[in-house]
């Protein structure tokens, strides 16, 4: 294998691509980046995560510490405006209901991605490692924008692959906190119930960081990128020649 081919692979593009000539006699194109089921799962998961975050913070405030409260003071105080449920019982109802919705949505999403092969658009691989820093420099340090070759750039792939791992760990720790006796084996793998609670809380803040980074990407890529998650189509994507 040549040195060139060892650092290059054929880009994975959306299956449906349209090309035409616009009214200004210039070439135009559109790619069907987000099938209906992907958009459905995206917006349902977005709603679920916001509700899970707010209700989870309300649940945490029932015992705002980790392990024994020694010394007897709260670890952190979460403002009431950021919490959902009003009290522990109300928060648990919100949290458990949307945890099941979140889990069902994720199962549908994963099965679709695997069955359709669509996961190849965003799955981070070793081929993408070299492209992470140039994209981070563009997003956060006003560097030059690297040329686009696929619908997702290396930093987006890293973010979306990582958030799948966050989701798995959040569900895992969530089951432990929900049924600690029945899922004691899962708790043991995490180092015990107290560590499972810490991991679950950490997943919340990793999701928050992901959302912030995701919004930065959406803003920098423009309105066309946002609309594509509503209609499925992205017009004149820069990765199409």
C-alpha positions as CSV (number, residue, x, y, z in Angstrom):
1,X,0.0,0.0,0.0
2,X,1.4,3.4,-1.0
3,X,1.9,6.2,1.5
4,X,-0.8,8.2,-0.2
5,X,-3.4,5.5,0.1
6,X,-2.5,4.8,3.8
7,X,-3.6,8.3,4.7
8,X,-6.7,8.6,2.5
9,X,-10.0,6.8,2.2
10,X,-13.0,7.4,0.0
11,X,-15.4,9.8,1.8
12,X,-18.8,8.6,2.8
13,X,-21.5,10.8,1.4
14,X,-25.3,10.8,1.8
15,X,-27.1,8.3,-0.4
16,X,-29.4,10.9,-2.1
17,X,-27.8,13.8,-3.8
18,X,-29.5,16.2,-6.3
19,X,-27.8,18.5,-8.8
20,X,-29.4,21.2,-11.0
21,X,-28.9,24.6,-12.6
22,X,-30.3,27.5,-10.6
23,X,-32.2,30.4,-12.1
24,X,-28.9,32.3,-12.1
25,X,-27.4,29.7,-14.4
26,X,-25.1,28.5,-11.7
27,X,-24.8,24.9,-10.5
28,X,-26.8,24.0,-7.4
29,X,-27.0,20.8,-5.3
30,X,-28.6,19.3,-2.3
31,X,-27.9,16.3,-0.1
32,X,-30.4,14.4,2.0
33,X,-28.3,14.3,5.1
34,X,-30.9,13.5,7.8
35,X,-33.6,10.9,7.1
36,X,-36.9,11.3,8.8
37,X,-36.2,8.8,11.6
38,X,-32.9,10.5,12.4
39,X,-34.7,13.9,12.7
40,X,-37.4,12.4,14.8
41,X,-34.9,10.9,17.2
42,X,-32.8,14.1,17.3
43,X,-35.6,16.4,18.4
44,X,-37.2,13.9,20.7
45,X,-33.8,13.2,22.4
46,X,-33.3,17.0,22.6
47,X,-36.5,17.4,24.5
48,X,-35.9,14.4,26.7
49,X,-32.4,15.6,27.6
50,X,-33.6,19.0,28.7
51,X,-36.3,17.4,30.9
52,X,-33.9,14.8,32.3
53,X,-31.4,17.5,33.2
54,X,-33.9,19.8,34.9
55,X,-35.6,16.9,36.9
56,X,-32.2,15.4,37.6
57,X,-31.0,18.6,39.2
58,X,-34.1,18.6,41.4
59,X,-33.5,15.0,42.4
60,X,-29.9,15.9,43.3
61,X,-31.0,18.8,45.5
62,X,-32.8,16.3,47.7
63,X,-29.3,15.2,48.8
64,X,-26.8,17.7,47.3
65,X,-23.7,15.8,48.2
66,X,-21.9,12.5,47.4
67,X,-21.5,9.8,50.0
68,X,-21.8,10.8,53.7
69,X,-22.3,14.5,54.2
70,X,-19.2,15.0,56.3
71,X,-18.8,17.9,56.9
72,X,-22.6,18.7,56.9
73,X,-22.9,21.1,54.0
74,X,-24.2,21.0,50.5
75,X,-21.8,20.4,47.6
76,X,-23.5,22.9,45.4
77,X,-26.8,24.8,45.2
78,X,-28.7,24.6,42.0
79,X,-31.0,27.6,41.3
80,X,-34.7,26.7,41.3
81,X,-35.1,28.1,37.8
82,X,-32.9,25.4,36.4
83,X,-34.8,22.6,38.2
84,X,-38.0,20.7,37.2
85,X,-40.5,18.9,39.3
86,X,-40.9,21.2,42.3
87,X,-39.9,18.5,44.8
88,X,-38.4,15.1,44.9
89,X,-41.5,13.1,44.1
90,X,-42.5,15.4,41.2
91,X,-38.9,15.3,39.8
92,X,-38.8,11.5,39.9
93,X,-42.0,11.3,37.9
94,X,-40.6,13.6,35.2
95,X,-37.2,11.9,35.3
96,X,-38.4,8.3,35.1
97,X,-41.0,9.0,32.4
98,X,-38.6,10.7,30.1
99,X,-35.7,8.3,30.9
100,X,-37.9,5.5,29.2
101,X,-38.6,7.8,26.3
102,X,-34.9,8.6,26.0
103,X,-34.0,4.9,26.1
104,X,-36.6,3.9,23.5
105,X,-35.6,6.7,21.2
106,X,-31.9,5.7,21.5
107,X,-32.7,2.0,20.7
108,X,-34.6,3.0,17.6
109,X,-31.8,5.4,16.5
110,X,-29.0,2.8,17.0
111,X,-31.0,0.0,15.2
112,X,-31.7,2.3,12.3
113,X,-28.0,3.5,12.0
114,X,-26.7,-0.1,12.0
115,X,-29.4,-1.4,9.7
116,X,-29.0,1.4,7.1
117,X,-25.3,1.8,7.4
118,X,-25.9,5.6,7.9
119,X,-23.6,5.5,11.0
120,X,-20.6,5.7,8.6
121,X,-21.4,9.4,8.1
122,X,-20.6,10.3,11.7
123,X,-18.7,7.4,13.3
124,X,-15.2,8.6,14.4
125,X,-12.4,6.4,13.2
126,X,-8.6,6.5,13.1
127,X,-8.7,8.1,9.7
128,X,-10.3,11.2,11.4
129,X,-7.7,11.8,14.1
130,X,-5.4,14.0,12.0
131,X,-8.3,16.3,11.2
132,X,-9.5,17.0,14.7
133,X,-7.1,19.8,15.6
134,X,-7.5,21.8,12.4
135,X,-11.3,21.8,13.0
136,X,-10.9,22.7,16.6
137,X,-8.6,25.6,15.6
138,X,-11.3,26.8,13.2
139,X,-14.2,26.5,15.6
140,X,-12.6,27.9,18.8
141,X,-9.4,29.9,17.7
142,X,-10.6,31.6,14.5
143,X,-8.2,29.5,12.3
144,X,-8.6,28.8,8.7
145,X,-11.5,26.5,7.7
146,X,-10.2,23.1,6.4
147,X,-11.7,21.9,3.2
148,X,-14.8,19.7,3.6
149,X,-14.8,16.1,2.2
150,X,-17.8,14.6,4.0
151,X,-21.1,15.7,5.6
152,X,-19.5,15.5,9.0
153,X,-16.0,16.8,9.7
154,X,-13.6,15.0,12.1
155,X,-14.4,17.1,15.2
156,X,-18.1,16.6,14.6
157,X,-17.5,12.9,14.3
158,X,-15.6,12.8,17.6
159,X,-18.3,14.7,19.4
160,X,-21.2,12.6,18.0
161,X,-19.3,9.3,18.7
162,X,-18.4,10.5,22.2
163,X,-22.0,11.4,23.0
164,X,-23.1,7.9,22.1
165,X,-20.7,6.6,24.8
166,X,-22.1,9.3,27.2
167,X,-25.6,8.0,26.5
168,X,-24.6,4.4,27.2
169,X,-23.0,5.3,30.5
170,X,-25.9,7.5,31.5
171,X,-28.4,4.7,30.9
172,X,-26.1,2.2,32.7
173,X,-25.8,4.4,35.8
174,X,-29.4,5.4,35.6
175,X,-30.5,1.8,36.0
176,X,-28.2,1.4,39.0
177,X,-29.7,4.4,40.7
178,X,-33.3,3.4,39.7
179,X,-33.0,-0.2,41.0
180,X,-29.8,-0.6,43.1
181,X,-30.7,-4.0,44.4
182,X,-31.8,-5.6,41.2
183,X,-28.8,-4.1,39.3
184,X,-26.2,-4.5,42.1
185,X,-23.9,-6.3,39.6
186,X,-23.9,-3.3,37.4
187,X,-23.2,-1.1,40.4
188,X,-20.3,-3.3,41.4
189,X,-18.7,-2.9,37.9
190,X,-18.9,0.9,38.4
191,X,-17.2,0.7,41.8
192,X,-20.4,0.8,43.9
193,X,-23.6,2.8,44.2
194,X,-21.9,6.0,45.4
195,X,-19.6,6.0,42.4
196,X,-22.5,5.2,40.1
197,X,-24.2,8.4,41.4
198,X,-21.0,10.4,40.7
199,X,-20.8,9.0,37.2
200,X,-24.4,9.8,36.5
201,X,-23.9,13.4,37.7
202,X,-20.8,13.7,35.6
203,X,-22.7,12.5,32.5
204,X,-25.1,15.4,32.9
205,X,-22.2,17.9,32.7
206,X,-20.6,16.1,29.8
207,X,-23.9,16.4,28.0
208,X,-24.0,20.1,28.8
209,X,-20.6,20.6,27.4
210,X,-21.6,18.7,24.3
211,X,-24.7,20.9,23.8
212,X,-22.5,24.0,24.1
213,X,-20.0,22.7,21.5
214,X,-22.9,21.5,19.3
215,X,-24.5,25.0,19.3
216,X,-21.1,26.6,18.4
217,X,-20.8,24.2,15.4
218,X,-24.4,25.0,14.3
219,X,-23.8,28.8,14.5
220,X,-20.5,28.6,12.6
221,X,-22.0,26.4,9.9
222,X,-25.0,28.7,9.4
223,X,-28.7,28.6,9.0
224,X,-28.5,26.0,6.2
225,X,-27.1,23.5,8.6
226,X,-29.9,24.1,11.1
227,X,-32.6,23.8,8.4
228,X,-31.3,20.5,7.3
229,X,-32.2,18.9,10.7
230,X,-35.8,20.0,10.0
231,X,-36.2,19.2,6.3
232,X,-33.5,16.6,5.9
233,X,-31.9,18.4,3.0
234,X,-28.9,20.6,3.0
235,X,-28.6,22.9,0.0
236,X,-25.2,23.5,-1.7
237,X,-23.1,21.6,0.9
238,X,-19.5,22.6,0.7
239,X,-18.3,18.9,0.5
240,X,-20.0,18.5,-2.9
241,X,-17.8,19.6,-5.9
